Amino acid sequence: MLLLLLLLGQCNQASEPNFDDPTLAPTSIRQLKALAEGSTTRIRQEILIEGIVTANDHYGEWERQIHLEDATSGITLALSEADCYRRYPIGAAVRVACNGLLLYNYNGSLLVGTEPDAYARIGLTAKQEAAHLRRTDESPTTPTPLLITLPITDTRAADRFVRIDGVHFSAAGTWCKRDPETNRHIHTTHLLIDEQGETLPLWTHASTHYANEPLPEGKGSLYGILETSYEGYRLRVTDRHIYF
C-alpha cells in the first residue's frame, strides 16, 4: 500500500509543470517535435523547452497563438486568451513546461495545445498558461531572420523566422479574399515569385488586421514564419514585416 501511494504521488507530481528542477535541462524544440505520432500526441514526459517569440497576434496574423523557436526549430503554441502580444511580445524569451500538453499535427505542421473544449478550441486556458509558460527575459530582443532564397533546399529553415528578398506577387488583390455568401474575410493563399521565376505560397489568416488592404506592388521583402505542410513550404507574415 505504501509503495502504491508513493507511485501515485510520483505520477501526480510528474503531471504538474516544474520549472525549478535544477537537473532538468531544456529539451530542443526539434526533439519535442520528434515525439509527434499521428494527429495527436500527449506529452507524458517532464520536458522543458525554451525559445524566442518570433510571431504573435499583434496584427492578427496568428490569432490567439505565439510561435516560439530556438536554434534547432520552431513550434506554435495555442492560447485561449487574446492579445498574446501584450504578454509575449516579439523577442521575448519563454520557457514552456510541456508535460501534460498535446502535440497536434495539422497537415504536417505541429502545434502545442490542450484538450479541446466544447467548441473544439485547443488553446491553453488562462490557468494552464500561467502554469505552463514563463517568461525568462528582462526585456525582448529583436530576433534575427534567416535569409532564404528559392527554391528552398535547406530543411533547417522549416518553421523558422525568415526573410525573403526580391519577390513580387503573382496577381493584384487584397491580403484576404471575402466569402461571397457571408462577405467575411477568409484564409487566403497568394503566390510569391522571385527574379528567377521560382515560387512560394504566402498564406494569410482571415483575422489579419490588414486583410482588406491591397497587396503591395513591385518587388520587395517579406519577413515571416516558413511553415511546413505535407504539400511543402508556405510563408506566413509576422508582425506586419512587409517592405516594398
N, C-alpha and C positions, 0 to 999 in steps of 0.2 A: 504493500500500500504506500509506504514512504517513497519507494522507487517510482511508482506511478505518479504520485504528486509532484515529485521532482521533475519528471519528464514533462508533465503538463505545464509546470511553471516555466520550463525552458522553452516550450513551444509558444506560450503566451508572450514571453519576453522576446523571442525571435520574430514575432509578428508585429512588434512595435518598432517605430523608427528609432535609430540610435546614432546620434551624431558625435557622441563623446567617447566612443571606444578607441583608445589610443593604438590598439593593434589592428584596427580596421582601415586599411589603405584604400583610397579611391580606386574604383574599377573604371577602365576606359569605356567610353560610350560605344566603341566598336565591340568590346567584349560583351556589354549589355545586350546589344542588338543581336549578337550571335546566339543568345538564348531563345530567340523567337522560333516558335514551332506552330505552323498552321496560322489560322486567322487571329487567335487569341492565346496568349501565354501568361499565366500568373507567375510573378516573380516570387519565388519561395526562399530565396537566399538573402542574407543580410548584405545588401550591396549599396555602396555609396558611389554616385557619380558626381563630378563637378565640372563646370564649364562656364563659358561666357554667353550671355544672351545676345543672339545675333538677329532675332526677329521677335516682334510682339504686335499688339493690336493698336499701336499709336494712330495709324491711319486706316485701321480696319482690315488690313491685308491678311492678318492672322487672327481671326475672331476668337476671343477667349483662349488664346494659345500663346505660348512662347517657344522659341527654338533655341536650343542650348547646344553648344559644341565645344569640344576640347581638341587636342592636337591630332586625334585619330578619326573623328567623325562628328556627326551632329544628329540630334533627335528632337522631336516636337513633344511638348507636354500640354495636355488639355486641362484647362481650369474652368470652374463654373462661374467664378466672379469676373465681371467685366473690368475694363480699364487695367489690364495686366501691366501696361507700360508704366503706370504710376508705381507699381510695386517692383517691377523688374524692367528697368529701362535698358536700352541698348548698351551693351558693355558691362552690365552688372555681372558679378561673379556669383553663381548659385550652386549650392550643393543639394543633392536630392537623395533622400533615403528611399530606395526603390522597393524594399521588401513589402509584400502585400499588394503592390500595384499590378497593373496589367499592361502587357505589351500587345498593341493591336497592329495587325498587318492589313493595310488598305491598299490593295493592288501593288504590293511591293514596297510601299512606304510605311515606315514604322512610327508609332505614336504611343506615348505613355499616358494611361488614363486609369480610371477606376471602374467599378461595376456600373453598368448602365442604369439610369433611373427609369421612371415610368414613361419618359419621353425619348428614351434611347440616348440620352446625353451621357457622355462618359467623362466629363470634366471633374477634376478633384473638387470636392466641396471646400468651403472656407476652412472648416475644421481640419480636413485632410491636408489642405495646402499648408496650414500652419504647422502641422505635424511632420510633413514630408519634405518641405522646401525651406531652405535657409540661405539668405544672402550672406556672403562672406567678405565682400569688398567694403572699403570705406567710401569710395566714390567710383562711378563707372569709368571704364577706359574704352576709348574708341577702338572697335575691332578692325583688324586689317583684312580686307578681302583677298581672296586668292584669284589672281588673274587667270582667266581661261580663254581659250580660243577654240574654234570649231574646225573639225568635229572633235568631240570630247573623247579622249582616249585614256586619260588618267582617272582611274576609278577612285583615287583618293579625294577627288573633288566632289564626290557624291555627298549630298546632304550638308554641304559646307556653304559658308558665306562667300560669294564670288563676285567678280566684276567682269563684264564683257564689253569690249570697246568696238567702235566702228560698225555698228549694226543699224539696220533700219527695219521698219515694219513692212510686211508684205502688202498691206492694204490699209486704207484710211478707215476710221471708225472711232468709237469710244472705247474706253477701257473695259466696260462691261456692256453686253447687249441686254435687251429687255425681253421678257416673256411677252409674246403678242397677246396672250389672253389676260394676264394679270397686270401687265405693264411694269412689273417689278424687275430689278436687275437680276441677272443670272450669272453663275460662274462662266467665265469666257476664256477661250484659248485663242491667242494670236500667234503669228509666225514671225520670228526674227530671222533676218538674213544678213550675213556678213559680206565683206567685199569679194570673197571668193565664191559666193553663192551657197555656202553651207547654211543650214537652217537649224533653229532651235525653237520649240514651242515655248510660249510665255503664257502662264495661267494666272488669271486674276479672280480673286474671291468676290462674290456678289456684294459683300459688306464693305468693300473698299470705299473709303470716303470720296475718292475722286473718280468713282465708277462712271459718272456721266460726262467726264471731261474728254476732249478729243485726244487721240493718240498723237504723240509728238511726230513732227515731220523731219525729214532729213536723217542724217547719221548721228549717232550719239553713243552714250554709255549707260548701262544699267547695272545696278547692284541688287543682289537678291540671294535666295537660297536655291541651290541646284538640287531640286527634288528628284528622287528616284521613283520609278514605277516599272511594272513589267513591260511597258511599252517603250521605255527608255527614259531619258532625262527631260526635265522641263524646268524653266526658270520661274521663280515667284518673287516679285519685287518686295523688298522690305524697307520700311521706314521712308517710303517715297524717295528712294535714291534713283532719280532719273535725271540724266544730264544730256540734253540735246541742244 
